[in-house]
Amino acid sequence: MSSKRWLIWRRLRRLYFGFRHPATPWWAKGLVILILIYGISPLDLIPDVVPLFGWLDDISLLLVLIWGWESSLPAEVRRGLDVLE
């Protein structure tokens, strides 16, 4: 597996285990659910009919979720995720 795919897989795995961790706050779990619902929802800020720009808002929110969500977690949860690796 290439290193980029491995990095994305690792981030998704940490997202999954962080979401399921009992010490993760309810608002952090709600944020994940809202972003995922927005990603699959037919209602968008920029309609998907517009080529490239319609997908840009979906992709940017998913990237923020994958790479930025973990920083909003409590230190206890992040330490637990580090132990899993």
Secondary structure, 3 states (H helix, E strand, C coil): CCHHHHHHHHHHHHHHHHHHCCCCCHHHHHHHHHHHHHHHCCCCCCCCCCCCHHHHHHHHHHHHHHHHHHHHCCHHHHHHHHHHC
